């Protein structure tokens, strides 16, 4: 009897304790002493027709809850407190809004770690939000510094800019929650099915990727690909004009990535020498055209994480938790140091501390939101014009003389900045296109989409070791989309999606591996 009472208390603490209530509702049945332990079905296995949202930590014991508590304490209290102590007290109180952002992001992030549900899309969103729109503004607003590339940001607009950030986050949470409620109450109780990779289509894509990569390497020169980012950019600009240049670069890089993942999935399912040979060649091409020396950190990082996901980076809840915990620290400490080959082929290692890093041009997102608020106040909304440029990015400027530029460039021209390669976070893109309605609707839609795709990914990972082809790539590519500009990111996104759709299995015959 005593052991039953102890187990009841342990069950209620893990599943229904105050921490779970603070992090979000969990649909877990009350403990019944007459039920065998298997009746609780910890990993979501349920009776026919039974719809449940079950926490995954049951098999792992108590440590996921402890890890989540410490994650929340570190992200909400310890890290912000250290930054507050290391920076002077500012005259304006807008920095308090950054604490609101770190608190919301920290709570949701800890919730992901506690449940162990593999939600890489939501994880990417909160990583970006916490670091770029939480920690970075906290340091910048308290020290009254802005990145060198966005000098002159209006300090009187820091409060409205922070309001844009918080409203966008709230809308994302609403979309996330509403989709979960609708799906739980709706008829779609079964797990989403994954399409499969067609061997023949994967081979065709692999060959096409090799040809595209060979053309790209021959045009820009092999040595340029292992030089600096600036040299590679100049070589691309010398051969092609925009938007052709962006399409050619994306067409050389992303098919190799998609083909590598698709071929690996086919080979994992069925050993095949032809597939293996092409897999090795595509892997070599991928290492050349997307090497981290001359390519943007976001792009090469997306490729590296996608390949890691293919080989089991997210295969277990424990691995997902470790990735989630380490990703935040990596983005603050390691990410600024990875830009060693931007201007010098010999590599110039940046040894700045976290405070200096968080006021560097890498973290200009909040300053650009400030500039967006100023732009809308003076010039008004673009009424979807910037969005039209994103959708129709493939139209040459010869045919569309006044085609919109990147939103980052638009803001740089508006403020008179000499440096044009600035970010434009999704908050900027939505607000500049339609102010508050566009921001709320757009972020709400993103939240619903994130929940939908994460549910599919988690369902897939319950059956296989890795997500589908597109699900290996897009959750990490989301960081690029969140940072912006969207126009700059669209060419690669389109190539990824088209190639991923191409390798889908069609028809009645057997296929080889999962795609999404």
Protein Blocks (a to p, Z undefined) as FASTA:
>chain_A
ZZmmmmmmmmmmmmmmmklmmnopcddddddfkbcfklnomnopacehiacdddfklmno
mmlmmmmmmmmmmmmmmmmmmmmmmpccdfbfklmmmmmmmmmmmmmmmmmmmnopacfk
lmmmmmmmmmmmmmmmmmmmmnopacfklghiafklmmmmmmmmmmmmmmmmmmmmmmmm
mmmmmmblbccddddddfklmmmmmmmmmmmmmmmmmmnopklmmmcfklmmmmmmmmpc
cfklmmmmmmmmmmmmmmmmmmmmmmmmogcfklmmmmmmmmmmmmmmmccklmcfklmm
mmmmmmmmmnopmmpmklmmmmmmmmmmmmmmmmmmmmmmmmbmnopadfbdfklmmmgm
klmmlmmmmmmmmmmmmnopeehmmmmmmmmmmpcfklmmklccdfklmmmmmnopablb
bcddfklmmmmmnommlmmmmmmmmmmmmmmmmmmmmmmmmmmmbdcfklmmmmmmmmmm
mnopfklmmmmmmmmmmmmmmmpcedjbdcfbdfZZ
